[in-house]
Amino acid sequence: MVVKDRGAGPKTSGEVLLRGVWRENPVLMQTLGLCSALAVTNAVENSLAMGLATTGVLLGSSLIVSTFRRWIPSQVRISTYILIIATFVTVADMVLESLVPTIHKALGPYIALMVTNCIVLGRQEAFASRNPVGRSVLDALGSGAGFTLALLMMGIPREVLGNGTFMGVNVMGPRFEPWVVMILPPGGFLMIGVWLVLVSWREQRKATARARAQQSSAAAAAINREPREVMA
């Protein structure tokens, strides 16, 4: 399990909250949690339910881990984190089953698999166990929001193209022929591939723009130095 924590050093509360939404998005930037991202995003309701459940588990476990981080022995920290996460996963499972039994049935075993989700466990190891409660809660909110956003970015086009509906409501008209492949496993791989390519292209363009800006600044600085050297 590889969990990236870019940009070492002190960060403001806003940066801690927002970095997980996009700059360090768990799915699109760090490619974590792909199992559930591929499996449950054939419908918008499933995507939203899984995202909110994961956010709740992240919040609860980060709060407990950060609160008791000084008393958790390093030798058993991973086992302790898993036990804490499993407690909140059980709560999330019971809440989903009582409130939205149909969605709970559709999500199936992927709710229980949140116990070993790299996103949840990774944030405990990389952040909650090393930071105070307030920042850990913000980090959990940001990572949960980023995960939910990524699921919806996959779930919305898959349901619209695969069923012609949005949250069960027909939006494509009676003449639309559903792309059945989009709600099947290949559709999940296709959609995550499309998003990863687009994100990679965007990041590459930003890197190229930064490099050009640095070159321009260096050239301008060199030009400004030349008259002084001539006068000397």
URUR-V869083 format. One record per residue. N is the residue number from 1. RES is the residue in three letters. D_CENTER is the distance of its C-alpha to the mean C-alpha in whole Angstrom. Layout:
{{N	RES	D_CENTER} {N	RES	D_CENTER}}
//
This chain:
{{1	MET	15} {2	VAL	14} {3	VAL	12} {4	LYS	12} {5	ASP	13} {6	ARG	14} {7	GLY	17} {8	ALA	19} {9	GLY	21} {10	PRO	22} {11	LYS	19} {12	THR	20} {13	SER	18} {14	GLY	17} {15	GLU	15} {16	VAL	14} {17	LEU	12} {18	LEU	11} {19	ARG	10} {20	GLY	6} {21	VAL	7} {22	TRP	8} {23	ARG	10} {24	GLU	7} {25	ASN	4} {26	PRO	3} {27	VAL	5} {28	LEU	7} {29	MET	8} {30	GLN	8} {31	THR	8} {32	LEU	7} {33	GLY	8} {34	LEU	10} {35	CYS	13} {36	SER	12} {37	ALA	10} {38	LEU	13} {39	ALA	15} {40	VAL	15} {41	THR	14} {42	ASN	18} {43	ALA	18} {44	VAL	16} {45	GLU	17} {46	ASN	16} {47	SER	12} {48	LEU	13} {49	ALA	14} {50	MET	12} {51	GLY	9} {52	LEU	12} {53	ALA	13} {54	THR	10} {55	THR	10} {56	GLY	14} {57	VAL	14} {58	LEU	11} {59	LEU	14} {60	GLY	17} {61	SER	16} {62	SER	15} {63	LEU	19} {64	ILE	21} {65	VAL	20} {66	SER	20} {67	THR	23} {68	PHE	25} {69	ARG	24} {70	ARG	27} {71	TRP	29} {72	ILE	27} {73	PRO	28} {74	SER	27} {75	GLN	28} {76	VAL	27} {77	ARG	23} {78	ILE	21} {79	SER	23} {80	THR	23} {81	TYR	19} {82	ILE	19} {83	LEU	22} {84	ILE	20} {85	ILE	17} {86	ALA	20} {87	THR	21} {88	PHE	19} {89	VAL	18} {90	THR	21} {91	VAL	21} {92	ALA	18} {93	ASP	20} {94	MET	23} {95	VAL	22} {96	LEU	21} {97	GLU	24} {98	SER	26} {99	LEU	24} {100	VAL	23} {101	PRO	25} {102	THR	25} {103	ILE	21} {104	HIS	21} {105	LYS	23} {106	ALA	21} {107	LEU	18} {108	GLY	21} {109	PRO	20} {110	TYR	16} {111	ILE	16} {112	ALA	18} {113	LEU	16} {114	MET	13} {115	VAL	16} {116	THR	15} {117	ASN	11} {118	CYS	11} {119	ILE	8} {120	VAL	10} {121	LEU	13} {122	GLY	12} {123	ARG	11} {124	GLN	15} {125	GLU	16} {126	ALA	15} {127	PHE	15} {128	ALA	16} {129	SER	19} {130	ARG	20} {131	ASN	20} {132	PRO	22} {133	VAL	20} {134	GLY	20} {135	ARG	17} {136	SER	16} {137	VAL	15} {138	LEU	14} {139	ASP	11} {140	ALA	10} {141	LEU	10} {142	GLY	8} {143	SER	5} {144	GLY	6} {145	ALA	7} {146	GLY	4} {147	PHE	3} {148	THR	7} {149	LEU	7} {150	ALA	6} {151	LEU	8} {152	LEU	11} {153	MET	11} {154	MET	12} {155	GLY	14} {156	ILE	16} {157	PRO	18} {158	ARG	18} {159	GLU	20} {160	VAL	22} {161	LEU	23} {162	GLY	24} {163	ASN	25} {164	GLY	26} {165	THR	25} {166	PHE	22} {167	MET	22} {168	GLY	25} {169	VAL	27} {170	ASN	28} {171	VAL	28} {172	MET	29} {173	GLY	33} {174	PRO	35} {175	ARG	36} {176	PHE	32} {177	GLU	32} {178	PRO	28} {179	TRP	27} {180	VAL	27} {181	VAL	25} {182	MET	21} {183	ILE	21} {184	LEU	22} {185	PRO	20} {186	PRO	21} {187	GLY	20} {188	GLY	16} {189	PHE	17} {190	LEU	18} {191	MET	16} {192	ILE	13} {193	GLY	16} {194	VAL	16} {195	TRP	13} {196	LEU	13} {197	VAL	16} {198	LEU	16} {199	VAL	13} {200	SER	16} {201	TRP	19} {202	ARG	17} {203	GLU	17} {204	GLN	20} {205	ARG	22} {206	LYS	21} {207	ALA	22} {208	THR	25} {209	ALA	26} {210	ARG	25} {211	ALA	28} {212	ARG	30} {213	ALA	30} {214	GLN	31} {215	GLN	34} {216	SER	35} {217	SER	35} {218	ALA	37} {219	ALA	39} {220	ALA	40} {221	ALA	41} {222	ALA	43} {223	ILE	45} {224	ASN	45} {225	ARG	47} {226	GLU	49} {227	PRO	52} {228	ARG	52} {229	GLU	53} {230	VAL	55} {231	MET	57} {232	ALA	57}}
//
